[in-house]
Amino acid sequence: MARATLQHTGLAIAVVAALTCMAAAPAAHAQEERTEEPVTLATMTVTAQKREEALQDVPISVTALSEQLLQDTGVRDIKDLQVLVPGMTVTSTQSEAITTARIRGIGTVGDNVGLESSVGIVIDGVYRPRNSVGFVDLGQLERIEVLKGPQGTVFGKNTSAGVINVVTRRPSFTQSAEGEITVGNYGAWGVAGSYNDALGENAALNVYAAKRTRDGWMDVRTGNGPRRETDDYDQNFHTLRGKLLVEPSDTVEVIFTADYTSREENCCTAVQTTVGATSAIINGVAGGGKAIAAPGDDPFDRVAYSNRSTSQDIKDKGVSMEINWDMEALGGATLTSITASRDWQAINGLDYDFTTADLIYRNPNADESFTGFETFSQELRLTGATDRVDWMVGIFYSDEDLNRTETYRVGAGYEPFLSTLVGSQLLAQMAAQLAPLGLTVNTANPALLFSQVSGQPFGTNFAGLGALDRHRQNAKSSALFTNNTWHATDALDLTLGLRYTREKKTLDSAYTNPNGSIGCGATLANPTARVGGALAQRINGFASLPAPTQQAILAQLLPVAVPAIVGRMCLPWTNALHNGRNTRQEMDEKEWSGTVKAAYRWNDSVMGYASAARGYKGGGFNLDRVQSADGTSIGAPGILPADDTSFPGEFVDSYELGTKTTWADGNLLLNAALFYQKYTDFQLNSFLGTSFVVRSIPEVVSQGVDTEILWQPKAVDGLMLQGGLMYADTRYGDDIPGGDFTPPPGPTGCCALYKLPGAQMSFAPKWSGSISATYEWDFGSDLVGRFNIGAKYMSEYNTGSDLDPEKMQDAFTVANARIGFGARDQRWMVELWSSNLFDTEYVQVGFDGPLQAPTSIPNDPNNTYNAFLGAPRMYGVTFRVRY
C-alpha cells in the first residue's frame, strides 16, 4: 500500500513539474508573436483572498464557476454544484436540513448539529454556521468559487477542508427585468423573476423571487399509517431576496441585503440495500404484510417503507449590510464592514426505523423536533497596497445561539420487535448450552421476554414519548487576522497570513423521559434478579433442581444475558437513567492558524507556487444521548449516561505545490497542484444502529494531485470547455486507540469501527473528474442556439462512516445536459434540460438499519443495511424572458 502511494505521489509530482516546464518553454516565444489582447479566460477574477485578483495570480487551488456556466448546468444550490467540481461531494441524510459538503475526501458527517463544518460556506461575505444552512436556492449568481484546502487565515475557523464562496448578483443602475417558467417530470413546475432599477443617481435595487414545486420521486408504502403521503423527496419552496445599493459618495458604497426562504416538503425516507433475517420479525410485528423490503428487492425501484411522517419545514432568513469605503488615508486603503444577522429553523418528522412497523419515530412539530440557529456576525477589514506590499488586517466576531429539541417516540411494535430480536437469539443460545445437562428451554413467544424480565404487563414497558431533550448552546467566536503579500521582485511574491481565534461555547442540556421508561427502570432496580428470574421461568424443570445446580446454571448464563437484555431494554431513548438529568458544559479554545506562500511568475503565462497552511475547526459537544459502560463518551457499550460529551478541535497541516499556466493567447488555462493534508483529532460522527457516537481520530491524511482546464478554442467559435481531474488518497491513520477500533476476536457485535485504521475514508473516491462543454452558435438572422453537457465521474468509495463492505458504492458517472434556442439579444430563450441524463443509480449515504444490524461482522445474515439514494433522471423545459 505504501509503495503504491509513493508511486502515485511521484506521478503527481511529475505531472505538476512537466506542466510547468512545458508552459514555461514556449511562453516567451508566444508572447512575442501575440498580436491581440488575451480574452476573457486569462482575466477571470476571484476574491479567494478577499480582494479582487486574477484567477491565474492566486496561489490557491480554486475552481471558479461563472454565472453562465452555473445557469447552463442548472446549479441552484450547493448540492447541484458538485457535478462541476472534481473532489467535491455533497450528501443529505435524514432531512435536507442535514447536508454535508466534502472536498478532497474531507468533510463532517452531518447528523449532529453539535459538529461544525469542515467545508465553510460563505454567501456574499457572510459565513453560514453549517453546510445545511447554506442549502437554499441561491438565486441570481455572479460566480461561485470553490477553494480547496484549509482557508482559515482569511475565512476563519471551520474551513479546514475548503470554502464554497458564493457571490450573488449585485444591483446595477440599468433597468432590467427577467423571468422564467419551468415545467418537468415528477410534476415539477417553477417560476422565478427579478427586477433591477436605479433609484435616483446614487441608489439601485435588485429583487429576486422564486417558487418551485415537484412531486416526490420515492414511492412510499405506508402500511397501517398514520402516514398518508405515498411519495417522498418532493419539493415545495419559495424564496425572496432583495439587495439595495447606495453610493452616497464616490468613495463609499453600501449594500443592504435581505432574504427569506421557506421549504415545506417531505424528506427523507431510505431504502434497504441489504435485508437480513430480522425482516421476518419486522413483518410480524407490523401486523402482517410487507413492512420492509424483501431479500432480492432492487433498492433502485425506489420503494421505501414508512408509516410515519417525514414532513419537514425549513425557514431561513437574514439581513446584512456591507460597507466599502475607499479612503485617502494609508495610500488609498479600503475599509470593509460586513454586518449580518441570520435566523435558521428546521422542523422535521422522522420514521427512525424506516419500515411500516411502528417502532420509533418523531412527530413533525416544534415541541418534538426543532433545530434553530440565531447568528450575529461582524467583520471589519482594512485592505491596502503599496508598490511592494498588498496588505490586509481585520477582526471578526460572531455570536451564535443554537436551540435543539430532540425526541424519540416509541410505537406499539417496539417492544414485541426488540424482545423477539433479543429473546430468540438468547433463548436459542441457552438451549444449546443446557442441552448437555439434559435440560430444555421454552423458546416460544420470545416477544414476552422483556415483560417477564421487568414484571410489567406486556405492551407497557416502552410505549409513548420516550425521550424529550432540550439543548441550548451559545458559541462566541472572535478573531484577529492579517494576510500580506510582499512583491519581493517583479516575479516573486511572498505571502504571510496569520489568524488568532478565540472560541467560547456553553451548552445546557435537559433530559427527560416523559413515558417514565417503565421497562428499563423496573429492570434496573435489580437487574441480576430480574433477568435471572425470567430465564429461570424459561428452563423446563428449573424449580425442581437443587439450589446449587440452579446457582451454577445462572452463573453460566447471566454474564452474557444481563448485558444483552439490559443493554437493549435501556437503549438511549428508553434509558431511565437519563430522566431528569441537567448538565452544563463549557469550552474555551484559543488557537492560531496561518499560511505561508511563495509564488514565482516565470513569465506572463506561467506561475508556480508553494504553500504551507495550518487550519483549525472548533471543538464542540455531541447533542445526542451518550451512554457507555463507564459513563464516558468514549467508553465501551453500556447504559451509564455521560455528562461530558465534548470533543476537541480539529487541526490540519497542509502543503501544496502548484502551477497555473495560460496558453493560446489567454484562451486556455491549465492548472495543477500537488497536495498533502494531515489532520489531527479529526471529528468523526457515526451511526452504529442504535446511537450516534463522536470519535476524535488521531490522524487522517489526504494527498494527491488536482488538475483543471478551461479552454475556449479560437478554431471553434462559441465552444467552451471546463473540467478537472483529481486523485486523492485519503486515509485514516494506522493507530487509532479505543475499543471501538480493535478487531473483534470472533463473530460478536463489538468494535463497530474496527475497519477504520489504515483504510481509505468513507465518501473519499480516489479518482474524480468533471467535464463541461458548452457550444453557442448563431442561426437565422437574429437567433442563437446554446448546448451544454456536463458530467462528473467518481471511482468506488464507501458511503458508511464505519466502512462496512455492504455500504460500498461502485464507480459511477452522472451527466446533465441542456439545449436551448432564443433571441440573439437574449430577450427570450427556450431550454430543454435533463439532470442525471442517463438515470445513473447510486447511493448517497449507507447506514446500519436501526435496531436491525446486530453485529458489525461482514455478511452477517441478520444484518440489514439502509441507504439514502441519489436522485433519478429529471427533465423538463424552461422558458426565459429578459427585458
C-alpha positions, 0 to 999 in steps of 0.5 A: 500500500505504501509503495503504491502511494509513493508511486502515485505521489511521484506521478503527481509530482511529475505531472505538476513539474512537466506542466510547468516546464512545458508552459514555461518553454514556449511562453516567451516565444508566444508572447512575442508573436501575440498580436491581440489582447488575451480574452476573457479566460486569462482575466477571470477574477476571484476574491479567494483572498478577499480582494479582487485578483486574477484567477491565474495570480492566486496561489490557491487551488480554486475552481471558479464557476461563472454565472453562465456556466452555473445557469447552463448546468442548472446549479441552484444550490450547493448540492447541484454544484458538485457535478462541476467540481472534481473532489467535491461531494455533497450528501443529505441524510435524514432531512435536507436540513442535514447536508454535508459538503466534502472536498478532497475526501474531507468533510463532517458527517452531518447528523449532529448539529453539535459538529461544525463544518469542515467545508465553510460556506460563505454567501456574499461575505457572510459565513453560514454556521453549517453546510445545511444552512447554506442549502437554499436556492441561491438565486441570481449568481455572479460566480461561485468559487470553490477553494480547496484546502484549509482557508482559515487565515482569511475565512476563519475557523471551520474551513479546514477542508475548503470554502464554497464562496458564493457571490450573488448578483449585485444591483446595477443602475440599468433597468432590467427585468427577467423571468422564467417558467419551468415545467418537468417530470415528477410534476415539477413546475417553477417560476422565478423573476427579478427586477433591477432599477436605479433609484435616483443617481446614487441608489439601485435595487435588485429583487429576486423571487422564486417558487418551485414545486415537484412531486416526490420521486420515492414511492412510499408504502405506508402500511397501517399509517398514520402516514398518508403521503405515498411519495417522498423527496418532493419539493415545495419552496419559495424564496425572496431576496432583495439587495439595495445599493447606495453610493452616497459618495464616490468613495463609499458604497453600501449594500443592504441585503435581505432574504427569506426562504421557506421549504415545506416538503417531505424528506427523507425516507431510505431504502434497504440495500441489504435485508437480513433475517430480522425482516421476518420479525419486522413483518410480524410485528407490523401486523402482517404484510410487507413492512420492509423490503424483501431479500432480492428487492432492487433498492433502485425501484425506489420503494421505501417503507414508512408509516410515519411522517417525514414532513419537514419545514425549513425557514431561513432568513437574514439581513446584512449590510456591507460597507466599502469605503475607499479612503485617502488615508494609508495610500488609498486603503479600503475599509470593509464592514460586513454586518449580518444577522441570520435566523435558521429553523428546521422542523422535521418528522422522522420514521427512525426505523424506516419500515411500516412497523411502528417502532420509533419515530418523531412527530413533525412539530416544534415541541418534538423536533426543532433545530434553530440557529440565531447568528450575529456576525461582524467583520471589519477589514482594512485592505491596502497596497503599496508598490511592494506590499498588498496588505490586509488586517481585520477582526471578526466576531460572531455570536451564535445561539443554537436551540435543539429539541430532540425526541424519540417516540416509541410505537406499539411494535417496539417492544414485541420487535426488540424482545423477539430480536433479543429473546430468540437469539438468547433463548436459542443460545441457552438451549444449546448450552443446557442441552448437555445437562439434559435440560430444555428451554421454552423458546416460544413467544420470545416477544414476552421476554422483556415483560417477564424480565421487568414484571410489567404487563406486556405492551407497557414497558416502552410505549409513548414519548420516550425521550424529550431533550432540550439543548441550548448552546451559545458559541462566541467566536472572535478573531484577529487576522492579517494576510500580506503579500510582499512583491519581493521582485517583479516575479516573486511574491511572498505571502504571510497570513496569520489568524488568532481565534478565540472560541467560547461555547456553553451548552445546557442540556435537559433530559427527560423521559416523559413515558417514565421508561417503565421497562428499563427502570423496573429492570434496573432496580435489580437487574441480576434478579430480574433477568435471572428470574425470567430465564429461570421461568424459561428452563423446563424443570428449573424449580425442581433442581437443587439450589446449587445446580440452579446457582451454577446454571445462572452463573453460566448464563447471566454474564452474557444475558444481563448485558444483552437484555439490559443493554437493549431494554435501556437503549438511549431513548428508553434509558431511565437513567437519563430522566431528569438529568441537567448538565452544563458544559463549557469550552474555551479554545484559543488557537492560531492558524496561518499560511505561508506562500511563495509564488514565482511568475516565470513569465506572463503565462506561467506561475508556480507556487508553494504553500504551507497552511495550518487550519483549525475547526472548533471543538464542540459537544455531541447533542445526542444521548451518550451512554457507555459502560463507564459513563464516558463518551468514549467508553465501551457499550453500556447504559451509564449516561455521560455528562461530558460529551465534548470533543476537541478541535480539529487541526490540519497541516497542509502543503501544496505545490502548484502551477497555473499556466495560460496558453493560446493567447489567454484562451486556455488555462491549465492548472495543477497542484500537488497536495498533502493534508494531515489532520489531527483529532479529526471529528468523526460522527457515526451511526452504529444502529442504535446511537450516534457516537463522536470519535476524535481520530488521531490522524487522517491524511489526504494527498494527491494531485488536482488538475483543471482546464478551461479552454475556449478554442479560437478554431471553434467559435462559441465552444467552451470547455471546463473540467478537472481531474483529481486523485486523492488518497485519503486515509485514516491513520494506522493507530487509532486507540479505543475499543471501538477500533480493535478487531473483534476476536470472533463473530460478536457485535463489538468494535463497530469501527474496527475497519477504520485504521489504515483504510481509505475514508468513507465518501473519499473516491480516489479518482474524480473528474468533471467535464463541461462543454458548452457550444453557442452558435448563431442561426437565422438572422437574429437567433442563437442556439446554446448546448451544454453537457456536463458530467462528473465521474467518481471511482468506488468509495464507501458511503458508511462512516464505519466502512462496512463492505455492504455500504460500498458504492461502485464507480459511477458517472452522472451527466446533465445536459441542456439545449436551448434556442432564443433571441440573439439579444437574449430577450427570450430563450427556450431550454430543454434540460435533463439532470442525471441524463442517463438515470445513473443509480447510486447511493448517497449515504449507507447506514446500519438499519436501526435496531436491525444490524446486530453485529458489525461482522461482514455478511452477517445474515441478520444484518440489514443495511439502509441507504439514502439514494441519489436522485433519478433522471429529471427533465423538463423545459424552461422558458426565459424572458429578459427585458 
